[in-house]
């Protein structure tokens, strides 16, 4: 059971943009940061779970992953129909929020039941932008699609369940030559939420078309390789009830598009240079994968003409 204070904080963070849209209020700055005196090394002083044994993010070490014959990973209503949503500056980055009742849902793969999409949060840095790494390689940006268990009815109720959340991570490598046009509907609105706590209601549109690579049109399912493990939310209170699904093959994001994310301001009107938590210990957890199409697990990604990743030594 999550302590009442921690549950309240998670609920505020998850629903802040919905509250802002309905009541005209702004999200208050959180009591933690990604650097300095309130940085990740201090989180466990206030939030015990941040020192737990199943923390995220981790390095996906492909040689230690076990191949699984999971059922198809099915996506419903992520691209069609068009829908409205809210873009929010949460003082430490931006997230794309979907209203209650959203029918976008995920099932199959390592998931034993349906999970409903709640929001997408974007993680970046100056160079090593992704939170997760694959064989010690980091990407320019990581999009995390946060879902809650449908049977829980709401995301706050799901927080009390050991498998209440499912987060799909999409990696973005930096394309030095061109932009990813499917991401433009999101990037073009970032200028409206550069100030901490600000929100922007977006009209009906297709803000998730960049997922098309992972949703095969003939089955509505993923035919790409992905990894999965049990972990935590990557910000306080670091609740350990997340089924992580990490897509192996990245998307290209234009260098100019990434710069638009890096213009976002947060606490004290400072630029959000980085909003990623350092890698955490695996602590003997099971890492599994479903082999699909695309890049074989035994082969590295090509770096030219796209700078997909940077290795951390």
Residue pairs with C-beta under 8 A, 6 or more apart in sequence:
1 160
2 10
2 159
2 160
2 237
2 239
6 47
6 49
6 237
6 239
7 156
7 159
7 160
9 236
9 237
10 156
10 159
10 233
10 237
10 239
11 155
11 156
11 159
12 27
13 30
13 90
13 235
14 118
14 119
14 146
14 155
14 156
15 155
15 156
16 27
16 88
16 90
17 27
17 86
17 87
17 88
17 90
17 95
17 97
17 119
17 199
18 86
18 97
18 99
18 100
19 25
19 27
20 26
20 27
20 86
20 88
20 197
20 199
21 86
21 199
21 201
26 197
26 198
26 199
27 88
27 90
27 91
27 197
28 197
29 91
29 196
29 197
29 266
29 267
30 90
30 91
30 92
30 235
30 236
31 38
31 46
31 236
32 38
32 39
32 42
32 43
32 46
32 235
32 236
33 39
33 92
33 267
34 40
34 92
34 274
34 275
34 276
34 277
35 274
40 50
40 277
40 278
43 50
43 236
43 238
44 50
44 51
46 236
47 236
47 237
47 238
49 232
49 237
49 238
49 239
49 240
50 236
50 237
50 238
52 232
52 238
52 240
53 240
53 283
54 230
54 231
54 232
54 240
54 283
54 285
55 231
55 232
55 238
55 240
55 280
55 281
56 131
56 132
56 231
56 232
56 233
56 234
56 242
56 244
56 277
56 280
57 131
57 132
57 133
57 231
57 234
57 276
57 277
57 279
57 280
58 132
58 229
58 231
58 279
58 280
58 281
58 282
58 285
59 132
59 133
59 134
59 135
59 136
59 279
59 282
60 132
60 133
60 134
60 135
60 227
60 246
60 287
61 135
61 282
61 287
62 134
62 135
62 227
62 289
62 297
64 287
65 227
65 287
65 288
65 289
65 297
66 286
66 287
66 288
66 289
67 288
67 289
67 290
67 291
68 110
68 288
68 289
68 290
69 290
70 108
70 109
70 110
70 290
71 108
71 109
72 108
72 109
72 219
72 221
72 222
73 106
73 107
73 108
73 109
73 111
73 221
73 222
73 226
73 245
73 290
74 106
74 107
74 108
74 219
74 220
74 221
75 104
75 105
75 106
75 211
75 214
75 215
75 220
75 221
75 222
76 103
76 104
76 105
76 106
76 107
76 220
77 102
77 103
77 104
77 105
78 104
78 117
78 208
78 211
78 215
79 206
79 208
79 209
79 211
79 212
79 215
80 206
82 204
82 205
82 206
83 98
83 102
83 204
83 205
83 207
84 99
84 201
84 202
84 203
84 204
84 205
85 96
85 97
85 98
85 99
85 202
85 207
86 96
86 97
86 99
86 199
86 200
86 201
86 202
87 94
87 95
87 96
87 97
87 186
87 189
87 190
87 192
87 193
87 199
87 200
87 202
88 94
88 95
88 96
88 97
88 193
88 198
88 199
88 200
89 193
89 194
89 195
89 196
89 197
89 198
89 199
89 264
89 265
89 266
90 121
90 197
91 196
91 197
91 266
91 267
92 235
92 266
92 267
92 272
92 275
93 121
93 122
93 123
93 124
93 261
93 264
93 266
93 272
93 275
94 121
94 122
94 190
94 193
94 261
94 264
95 119
95 120
95 121
95 122
96 119
96 120
96 121
96 186
96 207
97 118
97 119
98 104
98 117
98 118
98 119
100 154
102 116
102 117
102 118
103 116
104 116
104 117
104 208
105 114
105 115
105 116
105 117
105 147
105 150
106 114
106 115
106 117
106 147
106 166
106 168
107 113
107 114
107 115
108 221
109 222
109 226
109 228
109 245
109 290
110 228
110 243
110 245
110 288
111 166
111 243
112 163
113 149
113 150
113 151
114 149
114 150
114 151
115 147
115 148
115 149
115 150
115 165
115 166
116 147
116 148
116 149
116 150
117 145
117 146
117 147
118 146
118 147
118 148
118 155
119 146
120 143
120 144
120 145
120 146
120 208
121 143
121 144
121 146
122 141
122 142
122 143
122 144
122 261
123 129
123 130
123 131
123 141
123 142
123 143
123 144
123 234
123 275
123 276
124 140
124 141
124 142
124 258
124 261
124 262
124 274
124 275
124 276
125 273
125 274
125 275
125 276
126 262
126 273
126 274
127 138
127 140
127 310
128 138
128 276
128 310
128 312
129 138
129 139
129 140
129 141
129 142
129 172
129 258
129 274
129 276
130 138
130 139
130 140
130 141
130 142
130 169
130 171
130 172
130 276
131 142
131 144
131 169
131 234
131 276
131 277
132 142
132 169
132 171
132 246
133 279
133 312
134 171
134 227
134 246
134 248
134 309
136 311
136 312
136 313
137 301
137 309
137 310
137 311
137 312
138 309
138 310
138 311
138 312
139 171
139 172
139 173
139 250
139 308
139 309
140 172
140 173
140 174
140 253
140 258
140 307
141 171
141 172
141 253
141 258
141 261
142 169
142 170
142 171
142 172
142 276
143 169
143 170
143 172
144 167
144 168
144 169
144 170
144 234
145 167
145 168
145 169
145 170
146 165
146 167
147 165
147 166
147 167
147 168
148 154
148 155
148 158
148 164
148 165
148 166
149 158
149 161
149 163
149 164
149 165
149 166
152 158
152 161
152 164
155 165
157 164
158 164
158 165
158 241
159 165
159 239
159 241
161 241
162 241
163 241
163 243
164 241
165 233
165 239
165 241
165 242
165 243
166 242
166 243
166 244
166 245
167 242
167 243
167 244
167 245
168 245
168 246
168 247
169 244
169 245
169 246
169 247
170 210
170 211
170 214
170 247
170 250
170 251
171 246
171 247
171 250
171 251
171 309
172 180
172 250
172 251
172 252
172 253
172 258
173 250
173 251
173 252
173 253
173 301
173 306
173 307
173 308
173 309
174 252
174 253
174 254
174 255
174 258
174 306
174 307
174 308
175 252
175 253
175 254
175 255
175 305
175 306
175 307
176 255
176 305
176 306
176 307
177 305
177 306
178 252
178 254
179 187
179 253
179 254
179 256
179 257
180 210
180 251
180 252
180 253
180 254
180 257
182 209
182 210
182 212
183 210
183 253
183 257
184 257
185 202
185 205
185 206
185 207
185 209
186 207
187 257
187 260
187 261
189 200
189 202
190 260
190 261
190 263
190 264
191 260
191 263
192 198
192 200
193 199
193 200
193 264
194 263
194 264
194 265
195 265
195 269
196 265
196 266
196 267
196 269
210 251
213 224
213 249
213 251
214 222
214 224
214 247
215 221
215 222
216 222
216 223
222 247
222 292
223 292
223 293
224 247
224 248
224 249
224 292
224 293
224 294
225 247
225 248
225 249
225 289
225 290
225 291
225 292
225 293
225 294
225 295
225 297
226 245
226 246
226 247
226 248
226 289
226 290
226 292
227 244
227 245
227 246
227 248
227 287
227 288
227 289
228 243
228 244
228 245
228 246
228 287
228 288
228 289
228 290
229 244
229 285
229 286
229 287
229 288
230 240
230 242
230 243
230 244
230 285
230 286
231 240
231 242
231 244
231 280
231 285
232 238
232 239
232 240
232 241
232 242
233 239
233 242
234 276
234 277
235 277
248 289
248 294
248 295
248 297
249 294
249 295
250 301
250 308
250 309
252 306
252 308
262 271
262 272
262 273
263 271
264 271
264 272
265 271
265 272
266 272
289 297
291 297
295 301
301 308
301 309
302 308
303 309
